Amino acid sequence: MANPFPLSPRYRVLLAGVFSQILCIGVARFAYTPLLPLMQQQTWLSDAQGGWLAALNYAGYMLGALTAASIHSIRLKDTLYRLTLLLAVLSTAGMALADSFWLWAAMRFVAGFSSSGAMLLASGLILHWLISHGQRGELGIHFAGVGLGMLVAALAVELMLGLALDWQAQWWGFTALAAALLVPAWRWLPRPARPVEGAGGSGQRAAKPPTRTFMRLMLAAYFCAGYGYVISATFIVAIVEREPLLAGAGNWTFALVGLAAAPAVMLWDLIARRIGYLGALIAAMALQVVGIVLPALTSSLAGVLLSAVLYGGTFLGCVSLVLTMAGRLYPQSPARLMGRMTLGYGVAQIVAPALTGMLAEASGHYNTGLWLAGGFVALGALLLIWLRLVDRTAQRLDAEAKATITPS
């Protein structure tokens, strides 16, 4: 079959993952963030209701993540991946049908479920293709799609605001964009012909399960990371737009978050080679604390932009570092660890936006929610420092990360 694009098969597969991230994360999941202030201006949507809609989105993601972790057939994972692409388009269109809370609640839940396809299913399918075709199993380009998706969502809203489109028309605009993104995300990732027999052969090291201390402290720390991540991801545009001196800068702030997030995975991989996985994760969470609480400390444009860069440059790094550790501990089945980690991360993402929305409605601002989120991330960093000091699994992982400095 003729190839209409001058791209190698490797890059077509990797770009399929990027387009799936822009579709499922940037459009279906994160278009809600820059559109939230407009929806609140033009409909009855309150802070508390906005928070509950975000919580339902993350509940959908958690269900999708747990479903993905429970499936062992590579063919079934491929089918579910393609279903999530369709659900991303349909849930985006559903947001434009009417200003009904229950319709929006259902669509946000479905959109959350669809986003697990890009984050988890696509990454597994891409790794399967790369390994089965003798390629290096690197996912930096794939996960850069998360930041690009956030950037696309922010710029699309800014463009449509310039055209004076209302909230409903903007959701229809995102639906058209989603339909266009569906094509390469679907077509450029080939269906797996068969499961790879003996993929964990003699060249692949055996799993070394983590200690009980490692699992408990890591799960608690990842819960804290999830709590901090979701607040800025959901409310940052609304927070900025409520500052009189910053009105109109919300979408550009969110775009900067995406721009900072895009190269973050590769940057934190390099940092991990110097100071270890746990060291890099601690550093990322410490910087994220500053990024989260800055809007509560200052309303200056410089402070808000610095917050966007620090937050965008760290949240995806935290996820990628934990994914890498899961692969190190369970090289043949990283989903064994990620299933547990996702549970903690996902519960935080359900609780945090609902609580923050209610606090904002009661107080008239998001400062309390920001301080609470920053406190959780700081607690998570302290737990990781403790883990790094006392647990042999953590020490081994850091030693392995540093060993990768030598060229292979």
N, C-alpha and C positions, 0 to 999 in steps of 0.2 A: 504494500500500500504506500502510495506516495506521501511523503512528509511535507506538508505545506509550510512548515516552519523550520528554519535552519538551526535546529537545536538537537543536541545529542539526546539519546533516550534517557540518560541519567538526569539531565536538566529538565526534560519534559516531566518526568516523574516528580522531581523536587518542586517544580513550579505548579504541578497539580496540587501538591500540598499547600503551597503558598496561596493559590486561589481558593482552596477550601477554607483556609484560615480567614481570608478576607471575607468570604461569604458567610461562614458560620459564626465567626467571632466578630469581625468588623461590622458586618451588616446585621445579621440576625440577633446577635447578642449586644453589641456595643453601640449601635445606632441609637438605642434608647437613651444613652447618657447625654449626648449633645441635643437630643430632641426633648428631653425632660423639661427644661425651662419653658420651651414653646408650648408643650402640651399643658403645662400648668397655667400659662397665660391664657390659652384659648379654650380650655375645658375646665371642668370642675375638679381636676386632679389635685389632691393635697399632698403635703410632704409625707404624711403617714401612708397614704395610699401609694404614692410613688415608691416608698420604701418596701411596701408589701409586694408590689409588682416585681421589684428587683429580687426580693427574697424568693419568690416563686420561680424566677428565672434560674437562680442558683440551685434551687431544689431540683429543677429539671436537669440541670447539668450533673448533679450528683447521681440522679437515677441513671442517666446515660453513661456516666463513668463506671458505676457499679455493674451495669449491664455489659459494657464493653469488657470489663475485667472478668466477667463470668463466662464469656464465650471463648472456646478453645479452637473452633474450626476457622481456619483462615478464610475459607470461602464464605462462611456465614458472616464473618467480620466485614468482608468486602461488600456483601449485600446490605448489611446494616449501615455501613459508611455511605452508600449511595442513597439509602433511605433518608439519612440525616441531611444530605444535601437538598433533597426535595422538601423535607420538613423546614429547612431554613428559609426557602423561598416562600412556602405556604404560610409560615408563621409571620413573616414580614408583611405579606399581603393582608393577613388577618388583622394586623394592627390598624389598617386603614379602613376597615369595613364600617366601624361604628365607634362612638365614644361610650362604650359599655365596659365597666370595670371587670365584669366576669369574662367577657370576651378577651379583653386585654390580659387578664390573669391566665387564661388558658393558652393564649398565644405566647406569653412570656415563658410559661413552663415548657411549651413545645420548643421554643427557640433555645432555651437552656439545654434541653435534651439534644437538640441538633448540634450544639457547639461541642459536645463530647466527641462527635464524629471527626472533627478537624483536629482536636487536641490529642485524642488518644487513638482512635481507630486509624486515622490517616497516618499517624506517625508509625504505628505498628506495620501497616501495609507497605509503607515506603521502605522501612527497614527490611522487611521481608524481601521486597523486590531488589534492593541494593545488595543484600547478602547473597541471594540466589543468583545474581548476575555478576558476582565477583567484584562488587564495588565497595568502597569504604562506607561504613555505616555511620554517616554524619548527618545530623538533623538541624544544623544551625540555620540553613536557608529556610527550612520548613517552619521553624519556630519564629523566624523573623517576620513571617506572615501575620503574627499576632499584632505586632507593632504597626505594620503596614495597614492592617485592617482598621485599627483605631485611627490612624492618620486619614485613611480614605473616608471613614465615617464622619470625622470632623470637617474635612474639606467639602464633602458632599452637602452637609447641612449648611455650611457657610455659603456655598454656591446657591443653594435653593432659597436661602433667606434673601440673597441678593435679587432673586427673581420674584420675591414677595409671595412665595408659596406658603400656604397654611400647613398645620401639622399633618392633616390628612393627605394632602398632595405630596408632602415630603415622604411619607411612608410609601405612597405609590411610586415615587421616584426611586426609593431604595428597593422596591420590589423589582423594578426594571433592571436595576444594577445587579440584584441577586440573580435574576434569570440569566444575565450575560455571564456572570461569574460561574454559574453552574456548568456551563459547557466545557471549559478547560479542566475544571476540577473533576468532572466525570470522565471525560474522554482521554485525558493525558495520563491517568493512572490505570495501567492495564489490570484486568482481572487476574488473580493468581491462578495459574494453571493447575497446581496441585500443592499440597503441603510439602515443605522441604523435609525430606527424610534425612535423619542423621545430622540436622543442622547443628546440634550440640555435640559434635564428634570430638575426636581426640584433641583437636586444636583449641577447644573452648574449655576454659577452666570450670571446675565444679562450683556449685553454689556454696557459700559459707554463710549460713543464716546468722543474722544479727543477734546480739544478746537481748535478754528481756529488758535490761536497763536502757539499751539503745532504742528499742521500739517504743517504750513508754515516754521517754524524754523527747524523742523525735516526733512522735505523734502529737504531743502537747505543743511543741514548738511550731509544728506545721499548722496546727489549729490557730495559733496566734498569728502566724504569717497570713493565713487565709482571712482572718478578721481584718487585719490592716489593709490587705490588698483590695478588698471589695468596697471599702468606704470611698476611697478616691476614685476607683473605677466607676462607681455608680453616680456619685454626687459632685465630682469636681467641677463640672460645667455649671451646675446650679449654684455651687458655693461662690464661684467667681462672678457669675452674673448678678448676684445679690449685692455685690459691693458697688456702690454708686460710681466710684472712680474707675471701675474695671468693666462696666457694662459694655458688652460687645466683644470682650476678650475671651469668653468662655470656650468657644469652639477652637480658637487658636491655641489655647492652653491645652485642650485635649489632643489637638494635632501634635503639639510638642511632646506630649506623653508618648504617643505612638512613634514619633520620630526617634525619641530616645530609647524606646523599647526595642526597635528593630535590630540594632546590632548588639543588644545586651547579652544574648546567649553566648556569642563568640567571645565577647569581652570577659565575661565571668568564667568561661572555660580557661582562658589564659591566666586569670587571677588564681584560679584553683590550682593550676600547675605550680604556682609559686608558694602559696600558703595553705594548700589542702582544701578539700571540699568543705569541711566544717568551718575552716577559717574564712573561706570566701562567703559562705552562707551567713556567718556572723557579721562580716563586713557589709554585705548587702542589706541585711535587716537593720543594722545600725544606721546606714545612710537612709533607708526607707523611713525610719522614725522621723528624721529631720524633714524629709519630703512631705510626710503626712501632716505634721503639726505646723509647718510654716504658714499655711493660710490662716491658722488660728492666732498666729503671732503678729502677722503683718498683712495689710491690705495693699501694699505697694505692688506694682506690676513686676518689678524685679524679683521680689520675694515669691510671688506666685509662679513666675516662670522658672525660677530655681527649684521650687517645689515640684513642678511638672517634670523637669529633667531628672531630679533625684528619684522621684517615684517611678517614672517610666523606665529609668535605667536600672532599676533594682527588682521590680516585682516579677518580671519574667525570668530574671537571673535566678531568683529563689526557686521557681518551679523547675527550671532546667537543671539546676544543681541537684535537686532532690531526685529528679528522673535519672540523672547520671548515677547517683548513688544506688538507686534501685537496680539499675543495670549491672553495677559492680557486684552487688550482693547476690543477685539472682540473674546471672547472665542468660540463662535459658528461658526464664519466665519472669521478667521484671514486674509484670502485673500483680504478682503475689504480694509484693511490698506496696506497689502503688495503689492497690485496692484499699489497703488499710490507711495509707496516707490520704487518699482522696476522701475517705470518710471524715477524717478530722478537718481537712481543708474545706470540704463541702458543708459540713454542719456550721462552721463559722460563717460561711457565705450566705447561709439562710438566716441565721440569727442577726448578724450585724446590720444589714440594710434596714430590716424591719425596726430594730431598736433605734437606729440612728434617725430614721424618718420620724418616729414618734417623739424622740428627743428634740428634733428640729421644730416640729409642729408645736411642742409645748414651750420652747424657749424663743422661737423666732430666728434661730441661727443654728449652724452646724458645728460650732466650736466644741461643744461637749462631746459630740460624736467623734470629732477629729482627735481630741485628747485621749479619748477612750481607745480609739484605734491605735494611736501611737504608743499608748501604754501596753497594749497587748503585744505589739511587735517588739517592744523593748524587753518585755518578759520572755518572749520567744528567744531573743538573742542571748539572754542570761541563761536560759535552759540549755542552749547549745554550747555555751562556754563551759557549763558544768559537765555536759555530755563529753565534750572534747577532753576534759581533764581526767574523767574517771572511767571511761569505757574503752575497752580494747578494740572493739569494732570500729569506733570512730577514729582511733589512732591508726588502725590499719588502712582505713579509707584515705586518710590524709597522706599517709606514706605512699600509697599507690598513686594518688593524684600528683604528688611531687615527682614521682618516678617517671611520669610521662613527659617531663621536660626533655629527656634525652630523645633524639630523633629515632623514629622507628624505621 
